[in-house]
Amino acid sequence: MGKINEYLEKNYKKYKNDIGIVYKENEKYINVTNKEIYQYVNSLVFELNNKRYDNVAIIGGNKLEWMISFWAVMGYIGDVIVIDKELEKDSILKMFEIVKPNLIIIDDELNLKFEDYECLYFSDINKLMKEKVKIILNNEHTGNLYLHTSGTTGEQKLIKLNENNLCGAIPELNKKWDVTHKESCFYVIPLYHIYALATIFHCMYAGVSIILETDYKKIDIALKETKPTIFLGVPLMYNKIKDKIMSRNPFFIKMMIAISNILRIIKIDIRKKIFKEIHNYFGGMFYFGCSAGSLLSYETNKFFNDIGLPIYNVYGMTETSGPVAINYKDNNDYNSVGRILDANIVKIVNKNKDGVRRDMGKRSKCF
C-alpha cells in the first residue's frame, strides 16, 4: 500500500469525525471531516479511473479541489505534475512537451485553456468528487510527483519524486516537533512548492488538520477565524508581521520583552499574558511556526521567540524532496538552519576549518 493510501485510510478509521481540511468558499471557512475527504477521494478515483489517466497535471491555488485531485491521482491513478499557477502559458506548454500529460486539472479562476489537451476544471472536479459511490480505495498504486524548480542547483528543470522520497524523514520530523492529530496547520504558501507538499504528507501522517488560505492580504482575518496551531511561512511574511507589530508602540514592546526575558531567567513565563494581543493575531492557539525558502534573520527569529511564538528555521530543496535540516523546541538556534535529520546524508565539499565552503562566503552554520 502506498503512503497516500495508508495515511488516508488511517485517518478515516482513527479520526473519521475530526476535521481534515478547512477551506474558504464565498469568504466563509468550511470544515471537511476525514470521513468526507475519504469519500471525496474515492468518488474522484471512481470517476477518473475508467479513462486510465496515467499522467495528470494540476494547476491552481490552495483549494479543496486541488488537494482532493492530488491525493486521488498520485495515490490511486497515475503520476502528478504540479504546476506553478504563476507561470506564463508558454512556459507551461514547454513543460507539457516534456511530461506529456493526458489530463490537465485547472482552477477555473485562472481562465486558462489548453486546446490540445483534455482538461477538467475545479468546478468539474467538485461535482465528480461529490458523487456518492461505494468506498473502494484499496489498490496498490503509488504515483510519482513532478515538480518544477527554479534552478537552485543549476538550470530550471522538473524533478521527479516518489512517496518514499517525500515520506522518508516524516517519523523523525514528527517526533522532534511533537505533532499530534490535535494540531491544525495553516497554508497560505502555495501548494505547488515542495515546502508545502512535504508538510502536507507530514500532516497526513500525523492526522493534522490542513487549513487552506488563498489570499495573502487576508492572513490576519484567516488566522483569527481558523485558529491554527502551526503556521507555515517564509521570511518575508514574518518580517512584515514583525514590522506591523513593532510599528504600534516599539518602546513599550521592547520594554515588555526585556522584563519578560528577566522573568524567564527565574523560570517565570508570562509571555502569553503580556503579549496576548499579538498571540490573538495568530488565532490564540499558536504552537510553533516554520520558516523556509531562505534563512529567517536572527533578529526576527529571536523577536518571535521572545514574545512566545517560536519559529523554526527549516532547510530543504525540491531536489532533496523536502527537509534536510530542522530546528525544534529543544534545539532552536536562531543563526542556524538546524540539525541534519538522521534520514539524510549530507556532505560539505571544499570546506574550510569552520565547516563553511570556501567559495560560498559567510553562511549560517549547520551542525
C-alpha positions in Angstrom: 0.0 0.0 0.0 1.3 3.5 -0.9 1.7 6.2 1.7 -1.3 8.3 0.5 -3.5 5.2 0.7 -2.1 4.3 4.1 -2.5 7.8 5.6 -6.0 8.5 4.2 -7.2 5.1 5.4 -5.7 5.5 8.8 -7.3 9.0 9.3 -10.6 7.6 8.0 -10.5 4.8 10.6 -9.0 6.6 13.6 -10.1 10.2 13.2 -13.1 10.0 10.8 -15.1 12.7 12.5 -12.1 15.0 13.0 -11.6 18.0 10.7 -9.2 17.1 7.9 -9.4 20.2 5.7 -10.6 23.7 6.3 -11.1 25.7 3.1 -12.7 29.0 2.1 -15.7 29.3 -0.2 -17.6 32.6 -0.7 -15.5 34.2 2.1 -16.6 31.6 4.6 -14.5 28.8 6.0 -15.9 25.3 5.6 -14.8 22.2 7.6 -14.4 18.9 5.9 -14.0 15.7 8.1 -11.6 12.9 7.4 -14.6 10.7 6.5 -15.7 13.2 3.9 -12.2 13.5 2.5 -12.0 9.7 2.1 -15.4 9.8 0.3 -14.3 12.7 -2.0 -11.1 11.0 -3.0 -12.9 7.7 -3.5 -15.6 9.3 -5.7 -13.0 11.1 -7.9 -10.9 8.0 -8.3 -14.0 6.1 -9.3 -14.9 8.7 -11.9 -11.4 9.1 -13.4 -10.2 5.5 -13.3 -12.4 4.5 -16.2 -10.3 6.7 -18.6 -7.0 5.3 -17.4 -5.2 8.6 -16.9 -1.5 8.0 -16.0 -0.1 11.5 -16.2 -2.1 14.3 -14.8 -1.1 18.0 -14.4 -2.7 20.2 -11.7 -2.7 24.0 -11.9 -4.4 26.0 -9.3 -4.5 27.7 -5.9 -4.9 26.5 -2.3 -8.3 24.9 -2.7 -10.1 21.8 -1.7 -10.3 20.6 -5.3 -6.5 20.9 -5.7 -6.0 18.7 -2.6 -8.5 16.1 -3.5 -7.2 15.9 -7.0 -3.6 15.5 -5.9 -4.5 12.7 -3.4 -6.7 10.9 -5.9 -4.3 10.9 -8.8 -1.0 10.3 -7.1 -2.5 7.8 -4.6 -4.6 5.8 -6.9 -4.5 6.6 -10.6 -1.2 7.8 -12.1 1.6 10.4 -11.8 1.1 14.1 -10.9 2.7 17.1 -12.5 2.3 20.0 -10.1 2.4 23.4 -12.0 3.1 26.8 -10.5 0.0 28.8 -11.3 2.0 32.0 -11.7 3.9 30.6 -14.8 3.2 32.0 -18.2 1.2 29.7 -20.5 4.2 29.3 -22.9 6.3 28.1 -20.0 3.6 25.6 -19.0 3.4 24.3 -22.6 7.1 23.7 -22.7 6.8 21.6 -19.6 3.9 19.7 -21.1 6.2 18.8 -24.1 8.4 17.0 -21.6 6.0 15.3 -19.3 3.1 14.8 -21.8 0.0 14.9 -19.5 -3.1 13.2 -20.8 -5.3 15.2 -18.4 -5.0 18.8 -17.0 -6.9 19.8 -13.9 -7.2 23.6 -13.8 -8.5 26.2 -11.3 -11.4 28.0 -13.1 -10.2 31.3 -11.7 -7.0 31.2 -13.8 -9.0 31.3 -17.0 -6.5 29.0 -18.8 -7.4 26.9 -21.8 -5.3 24.2 -23.5 -7.0 23.3 -26.7 -4.7 20.3 -27.5 -5.2 18.7 -24.1 -8.1 17.1 -22.3 -9.0 19.4 -19.4 -11.1 19.3 -16.3 -11.8 22.4 -14.2 -12.1 22.7 -10.4 -15.9 23.1 -10.9 -15.9 19.8 -12.7 -13.8 18.2 -10.0 -16.1 19.5 -7.3 -19.1 17.8 -9.0 -17.2 14.5 -9.6 -15.8 14.2 -6.1 -19.3 14.6 -4.5 -20.8 11.7 -6.4 -21.8 9.1 -3.9 -20.1 5.8 -4.6 -19.1 2.8 -2.5 -15.7 3.1 -0.7 -13.2 1.1 -2.8 -9.8 2.6 -2.0 -7.8 -0.5 -1.7 -5.4 -0.7 -4.6 -1.6 -0.8 -4.5 -0.9 2.1 -6.8 1.9 4.6 -5.9 2.4 7.5 -8.1 5.3 9.8 -8.9 5.3 13.6 -8.4 6.9 16.0 -10.9 7.8 19.4 -9.5 9.2 22.5 -11.3 12.3 24.0 -9.7 13.7 27.5 -10.4 17.2 26.1 -10.5 18.9 26.3 -7.1 21.3 23.6 -8.2 21.6 24.6 -11.8 19.1 25.4 -14.6 15.3 25.3 -14.3 14.1 21.7 -14.5 11.4 19.2 -13.5 12.2 17.0 -10.5 10.7 13.5 -10.2 9.9 12.4 -6.7 8.1 9.4 -5.2 6.4 8.7 -1.9 9.5 7.2 -0.3 11.4 10.4 -1.1 8.6 12.6 0.4 7.9 10.5 3.5 11.3 9.2 4.5 12.0 11.8 7.1 8.5 12.2 8.5 8.6 9.9 11.5 11.8 11.6 12.8 10.4 15.0 11.9 7.2 14.3 13.7 9.0 13.1 16.8 11.2 16.2 17.1 8.2 18.6 16.5 5.9 16.5 18.8 2.9 16.9 16.5 -0.4 15.1 17.1 -3.8 14.8 15.4 -5.0 17.6 17.6 -3.0 20.2 15.6 -4.0 22.3 12.7 -1.6 23.7 10.1 -2.2 26.9 8.2 -1.2 27.0 4.5 -1.0 30.3 2.7 2.2 29.3 0.9 1.3 27.8 -2.5 0.7 24.0 -2.5 2.7 23.6 -5.7 6.0 24.2 -3.8 8.0 21.4 -2.1 7.8 23.2 1.2 4.0 22.9 1.3 3.9 19.4 -0.3 6.4 17.9 2.1 4.4 19.2 5.1 1.1 18.0 3.6 2.5 14.5 3.8 3.5 15.2 7.4 0.0 16.4 8.2 -1.5 13.3 6.7 0.9 11.1 8.7 0.0 12.8 12.0 -3.7 13.4 11.3 -3.2 17.1 11.4 -6.0 19.4 10.0 -5.0 21.3 6.9 -6.2 24.9 6.6 -6.1 26.3 3.1 -5.9 30.0 2.5 -5.7 31.7 -0.9 -5.2 35.3 -0.1 -2.0 36.7 1.4 -3.7 40.0 2.1 -6.2 38.5 4.4 -3.9 36.4 6.6 -4.9 38.3 9.8 -8.6 37.6 9.3 -8.0 34.0 8.3 -5.8 33.3 11.4 -8.4 34.7 13.8 -11.2 32.7 12.2 -9.4 29.3 11.8 -7.1 29.4 15.0 -4.3 27.2 13.7 -1.6 25.7 16.0 1.1 25.5 13.3 1.9 28.3 10.8 3.9 27.8 7.6 5.6 31.0 6.4 8.6 32.4 4.6 11.0 35.2 6.0 9.2 38.0 4.1 5.9 37.1 5.9 7.4 37.0 9.4 9.4 40.2 8.8 6.2 42.1 7.7 4.3 40.8 10.7 7.1 41.8 13.0 7.3 45.3 11.4 3.5 45.7 11.8 3.6 44.7 15.4 6.6 47.0 16.2 5.1 50.0 14.4 2.4 50.4 17.0 4.5 51.1 20.1 8.1 49.9 19.7 9.4 51.3 23.0 6.7 49.6 25.1 7.1 46.3 23.3 10.9 46.3 23.8 10.4 47.2 27.4 8.0 44.3 28.0 10.3 41.9 26.1 13.2 42.9 28.4 11.0 42.4 31.6 9.7 39.1 30.2 13.3 37.8 29.5 14.4 38.7 33.0 11.5 36.8 34.5 12.2 33.8 32.3 15.7 33.5 33.9 13.9 32.7 37.2 11.5 30.3 35.5 8.5 32.7 35.3 7.0 32.7 31.8 4.2 35.3 31.3 4.6 35.8 27.6 1.2 34.6 26.7 -0.4 37.1 29.1 1.6 40.2 28.4 1.7 39.6 24.6 -1.9 38.3 24.4 -2.9 40.7 21.7 -0.1 39.5 19.5 -0.9 35.9 20.2 -4.5 36.6 19.3 -3.3 37.9 15.9 -2.3 34.3 15.2 -5.6 33.0 16.5 -4.6 32.4 20.1 -3.7 28.7 19.7 -0.1 29.1 18.3 2.2 26.1 18.9 5.0 26.9 16.5 5.8 28.3 13.1 8.1 27.1 10.3 10.2 29.3 8.0 11.8 28.1 4.8 12.8 29.4 1.4 15.7 31.4 2.9 17.1 31.9 6.4 14.9 33.9 8.7 17.1 36.5 10.3 18.4 36.2 13.9 16.7 39.4 14.9 13.2 38.3 13.6 13.6 34.8 14.9 14.6 36.0 18.4 11.8 38.5 18.4 9.1 35.9 17.9 10.6 33.6 20.5 10.8 36.5 23.0 7.1 37.1 22.7 6.3 33.3 23.0 5.8 32.4 19.3 8.7 30.1 18.4 9.7 29.9 14.8 11.8 27.1 13.5 14.1 27.6 10.5 14.0 24.6 8.1 16.3 23.9 5.2 15.5 21.8 2.2 15.1 21.9 -1.6 12.9 20.3 -4.3 15.9 18.2 -5.2 16.1 16.8 -1.7 12.3 16.2 -1.6 11.8 18.3 1.5 13.6 18.9 4.8 17.3 18.3 5.2 17.8 20.1 8.5 15.4 21.5 11.0 15.2 23.4 14.3 12.8 22.3 17.0 11.8 23.0 20.6 15.0 21.9 22.5 17.3 22.8 19.6 16.3 26.2 18.2 19.5 28.1 17.1 18.3 31.4 15.6 21.5 31.6 13.5 21.2 28.1 12.0 19.0 26.0 9.7 19.1 23.4 12.4 20.3 19.8 12.9 20.5 17.5 9.9 17.9 14.8 10.1 19.1 11.3 10.6 17.2 10.3 7.4 19.6 12.4 5.3 23.3 12.1 4.4 24.9 15.5 3.9 28.5 16.2 2.8 30.1 19.6 2.6 32.7 19.9 -0.1 35.6 22.3 -0.3 35.1 23.4 3.3 37.4 25.5 5.5 38.3 24.9 9.1 34.9 26.3 10.3 33.0 23.9 8.1 32.0 26.5 5.6 32.6 26.2 1.8 35.4 28.5 0.8 33.6 29.5 -2.4 30.3 30.5 -0.8 31.4 33.2 1.6 29.8 33.6 5.0 26.9 31.2 5.7 24.8 30.2 8.7 26.2 27.2 10.5 24.6 23.8 10.2 25.7 21.4 13.0 
